[in-house]
Each structure stands twice: as C-alpha cells, then as structure tokens.
Amino acid sequence: MCRLLGFVSRAPARLAAQLPDELPPFVGLSAEHDHGWGIGWADAAGQVDVRKEPEQASLDVRFADAVESTVTDAALLHIRQASPGMPVTTANTHPFLADGLCFAHNGYAWPAETMDTLVRESGAPAPNGDTDSERYLSLIRASLRERSAPDALRHVAQLITDRASTTSLNCLLLVPGALYALAWWDASTIRAQPDGETERDYRLWYRIGPDRVVVASAGMQGLGAHWQELPDRCVLAMRRDTLETVVHGPR
C-alpha cells in the first residue's frame, strides 16, 4: 500500500508552504511506505513534470530539497510501499509521466498477465516498468482518447475490476489544467490480505478551503476540521484555474 497527497491552490508557492499541515504526517508515513517517493507538479507554462527516487522520503535529502524548491499551484505526491514481487527501482517509482499526464496509484491489481492482456486488448501504450500501476495508466491513456478524465478513470477501474483481482485502484491524475482523484477499493479483497489492513486504510479524503483544495490518503485527514470522505467509486475533479471542485458519482 502507498500514500497519496495532492492539491490545487490559488497561487504558486513552494510545496512546503502549500502543505504546511499535511507534509509532516505524510513524510512520517514514509517510515513504513519506504520504497520510494515522487512529486509531480504543473508549472506556469502548463507543463507537467516529475521528480522521484526509489528511496525513503524521510531519509532522502533530495525529497527535502524538492519540497523546498518546487514552486507550483498544483501537485501530487506519492510514497511507495511496493506491491508483492515488484522491484524497487526508479522505473517503478510513482508518479508516472506520459502524454502530459502525471499519475500515482495506491493499491494492487493482479495477476500481471491479466493486466498485460487488458493493455493489449485496449491498444494502450506499452509500459516501461514492471508495475501494475503503470499498466493502469496505460489503460487510462487509451480511454482518454474517447472519454473525459472522470469517465476514463471510472471506465478503466471497472474494466480492471471485472477482469482482475484488486485491493484498491485509488489514484491521482494531474493534467495541466486540473487534478483528479479516484476512490475505488474492494473491502473483501483488502480484508483477505495478510497485512491486517482494512478498507479504512484505503479511503481518500479532501478538504476545500478558500485558497486551496487538498486530497489525501488515510493518516492525514485528522488534522483539523472540514475533511470530507470521497465516496467509493467516485472521482473528485479540481480545476486549477478556479478551484471549482466537483464530485462525479458512480453510475
């Protein structure tokens, strides 16, 4: 299992200033989720970029440098706990960047053969690394050719759910103009895992303020009032220019 954190805000600022309450517990969780960290952000020109390392965030000076030096009004952050059998490498570290999209996933979908079959059947671009998460992104890239981002996220999540086994398909997707969050988890599969986690460990939460919207995994939502749970099977869409926030419910 991994951890997700993202935001859009009114004005660009250093990540450390954008997330003063959320970053400390997020970094603290990297003691357990210690297989890598990554940051994706949108710049003033509308380009999306990524910085990541297969190292524990709390022990990596490059992570500390990134949160102090990256200036943006929209970003997502990920700390990784690798899925079973997945190598800890830069290629497998989230977020993934392709087609101007930045993507991070929390959960696990298997078997690998089924994920590869779905990618082939969808005509999706071939992934570069080993992870189920990058195959998930390949399917989203293919679906976005015909669908809006909220519809593409839910379409692909349902496709994977119908054909593969999953714990969670929770994800963040950053594009130049918006940040999207999908909540999608399987309580029965989560309970069957040997790590003792429950579905509450996989829920996503968001908070809307006058100058920013923040979305976060479990473990950070207790920091003050006004956090709301993103319902299962729903997409939270956060526009970068206006901070307009819409929850797209399940069909």
C-alpha positions, -999 to +999 in steps of 0.1 A: +000+000+000+011+035-007+001+070+003-012+099-019-013+136-013-024+163-038-036+199-041-046+228-063-043+264-050-049+300-059-013+310-064+021+293-069+042+287-038+068+263-025+054+228-018+064+232+019+043+264+021+014+249+002+011+219+025+023+230+060-001+207+079-001+177+056+035+173+048+048+163+083+024+133+087+029+124+051+067+123+055+063+104+088+043+077+070+073+070+047+089+051+076+065+023+066+060+033+030+097+034+023+102+021-012+103+054-030+089+089-032+077+111-061+064+145-068+045+156-099+037+193-105+024+217-131+045+248-139+034+283-150+036+273-187+012+245-182+037+217-184+037+188-160+070+174-146+081+147-122+109+142-097+112+109-079+137+085-063+134+048-050+144+059-015+126+065+018+113+101+017+121+110+053+158+099+049+164+114+014+178+149+013+166+151-023+130+149-011+136+177+014+152+197-014+122+191-037+095+202-013+116+234-006+125+243-042+094+232-062+071+262-068+036+254-082-001+258-077-009+221-085+009+190-075+006+154-064+030+135-040+034+097-036+053+075-012+055+039-022+052+005-005+059-018-033+034-045-043+045-081-038+073-090-061+078-055-076+114-043-078+123-011-060+137+009-089+133+044-104+113+030-133+088+015-109+086+046-086+055+068-088+043+091-102+045+081-139+046+107-166+033+102-201+014+122-227+015+153-204-003+132-176+011+126-142-003+095-124+001+079-089-017+048-076-024+033-042-033-004-043-026-035-062-041-052-092-031-088-103-023-111-120+003-094-142-008-115-172-043-102-170-031-066-168-009-071-198-039-087-217-060-056-209-033-033-222-030-053-255-068-055-260-072-018-254-045-008-278-029+011-249+007+022-250+032-004-236+045+005-201+082+010-194+084-006-160+071-037-141+042-023-121+005-029-123+002+008-117+019+018-149-003-007-168-033+010-151-020+044-165-016+028-200-053+019-199-063+054-188-042+069-216-061+047-241-095+055-225-088+093-226-089+092-264-127+088-262-137+100-227-134+128-203-110+123-174-136+114-148-153+090-172-120+075-183-109+069-147-141+051-137-142+032-170-107+018-166-113+010-129-144-010-137-126-028-166-098-039-142-123-049-115-142-070-139-111-089-152-085-089-124-082-090-086-076-057-068-072-043-034-076-007-045-074+014-076-073+047-057-053+072-078-044+108-085-041+121-121-026+155-127-031+172-161-021+208-170-055+222-161-068+200-133-062+174-106-084+143-104-087+118-075-105+084-078-116+064-048-121+027-057-114-001-033-125-037-026-132-043+011-134-081+008-101-084-010-084-060+014-096-080+044-082-112+028-047-098+027-022-109+054-011-074+064-041-067+087-052-036+068-089-027+065-109-007+040-105+024+062-068+023+054-076+029+017-101+057+019-095+091+004-103+124+020-105+160+007-107+195+022-120+226+004-107+259+016-108+295+003-073+293-013-067+256-019-082+221-023-063+192-008-069+154-012-051+129+009-050+092+019-059+080+053-035+091+080-037+128+073-074+137+074-075+141+112-056+174+111-084+198+118-120+202+106-137+202+072-123+170+058-148+150+038-145+114+026-145+109-012-171+081-016-161+048-031-164+047-069-163+085-072-140+110-089-131+143-073-123+169-101-103+200-090-099+228-116-066+245-114-077+280-126-109+284-105-106+258-077-140+246-088-145+212-072-169+185-084-176+150-072-186+127-101-206+099-086-208+063-097-232+055-125 
